[in-house]
Each structure stands twice: as structure tokens, then as C-alpha cells.
């Protein structure tokens, strides 16, 4: 096990959103912005932005890492750019007010259709449907979660229908 693999996830987290140079076995060198470090294998996920191209992602296996040197701190623009790499195109940010309105509108609609729903969590941001399904922000079908696949499928269909009606 090398020094890089012996580090803790908290140590690796200090490299996220920073431009680094990674020296690996056989004198291979990689440069890029650290997106994340896998806590199990210690592998580093690097993003580079070649001229006139979309982002390029590369992986350096944890066992091959010999040295990691920070070249530059990421500014807020770079952090945002990196955070959007794996975000789906259709995802959009909602303000806290918009999220509250979406939650309340969906909750009211579910209650109108005689579906038992309650708010849960410290801030009441999660909706709980009949105690067997949760809906997290931004309250779409993808945010529904349940171990009961039948309930999950039906509620996702209802939420999808509700959202389509809203547009």
C-alpha cells in the first residue's frame, strides 16, 4: 500500500476542486482538476478542459499514485463548472422559495387526491407518502424513493402526471 492509499477520505477531500499533477508508476504524469477520490480504491477522477472540446475525464488508479501536487486552487467559477459535469442537462437550480412552492403545491395536490402525505426531516423538506415512500427536493418522479416497487411506480406516475399538467 502506498502513501496515497493510506490517506483518509478527509485528506483526499482537500484535493477536490484543485488543479493537481499526479505522478504515477512508470513515470506517467497526469494533470487535471480533481472531481473526486474513490474512498475504497483511492483512485483519482480528473477533469480537463481541452481547447474547443467538451470536458475530458480520466482516472488514475489509487495503487499507481506515487505523488499528488496541488498546482492551483479552484475559484468559485471552476467549482461550479466541475459540479455541473455530471449534472443532467435538464436539471436546473431552484431557489429555496421555488422549492417550498413546489413542495406545498405537490403536497396539496396529493392531499386533494386523498393520498396521505406528511412533511418529515428537521426542516420538513422531505414529503412522506403513507409512511412508505419519500419525495425529496425538487419533488419530481426521480426523487421518489421506496422499498415497495409497486407503490414507487404508482406514485412516480402520479407525480409525473401532476407535473405534466402544471406545464
C-alpha positions, -999 to 999 in steps of 0.1 A, spaced: 0 0 0 14 34 -10 13 67 9 -17 79 -12 -37 49 -3 -30 53 34 -46 88 35 -81 92 49 -111 104 29 -108 137 48 -73 141 35 -84 133 -1 -112 158 2 -87 186 5 -77 179 -31 -112 182 -46 -117 212 -69 -80 218 -72 -57 216 -102 -32 188 -95 -3 170 -111 -3 133 -104 29 112 -107 21 76 -112 42 44 -116 65 42 -146 69 80 -146 34 87 -160 22 122 -152 -14 134 -153 -27 169 -148 -63 180 -142 -89 192 -118 -98 167 -91 -135 159 -92 -134 132 -65 -113 105 -50 -128 70 -46 -127 62 -8 -123 24 -14 -96 23 -42 -81 57 -37 -85 63 -74 -85 99 -85 -110 112 -110 -96 141 -130 -113 166 -154 -95 186 -181 -110 211 -205 -91 208 -238 -94 237 -262 -127 238 -281 -137 204 -267 -161 192 -241 -147 181 -208 -123 151 -207 -124 127 -177 -96 105 -167 -90 81 -138 -57 74 -121 -59 41 -101 -50 46 -64 -24 18 -64 -5 36 -91 -3 70 -75 31 80 -62 27 117 -57 0 144 -59 10 180 -61 -16 209 -59 -9 234 -87 -38 257 -83 -68 263 -61 -102 263 -78 -121 296 -78 -159 296 -74 -164 296 -113 -143 265 -116 -161 248 -87 -194 254 -104 -181 242 -137 -168 210 -121 -201 204 -102 -221 207 -135 -201 180 -153 -222 151 -142 -255 171 -137 -281 162 -162 -288 188 -189 -324 193 -178 -315 198 -142 -319 234 -130 -313 251 -97 -344 261 -78 -344 289 -52 -355 280 -17 -387 298 -24 -394 278 -56 -387 246 -38 -411 255 -10 -438 263 -35 -432 231 -54 -434 211 -22 -465 228 -10 -482 225 -44 -474 188 -47 -485 182 -11 -518 200 -16 -524 180 -48 -517 147 -32 -540 156 -3 -567 166 -27 -565 132 -42 -568 115 -8 -532 104 -6 -518 106 29 -488 129 29 -467 145 57 -435 165 59 -405 150 76 -369 158 85 -356 187 106 -366 213 80 -396 195 67 -381 194 32 -390 157 25 -425 146 18 -436 112 32 -464 94 14 -483 69 35 -451 63 55 -437 40 28 -424 65 2 -404 97 4 -401 126 -21 -371 148 -18 -365 182 -35 -371 192 -62 -401 169 -59 -401 151 -92 -406 114 -101 -368 108 -99 -368 120 -63 -393 94 -52 -378 66 -30 -394 34 -16 -386 -2 -10 -421 -11 -23 -418 -11 -61 -455 -11 -67 -461 20 -46 -430 36 -60 -442 31 -96 -477 43 -90 -467 74 -71 -440 82 -97 -467 80 -123 -490 103 -103 -462 129 -98 -452 128 -135 -489 133 -145 -492 162 -120 -460 179 -133 -471 175 -169 -505 191 -161 -487 220 -145 -468 229 -177 
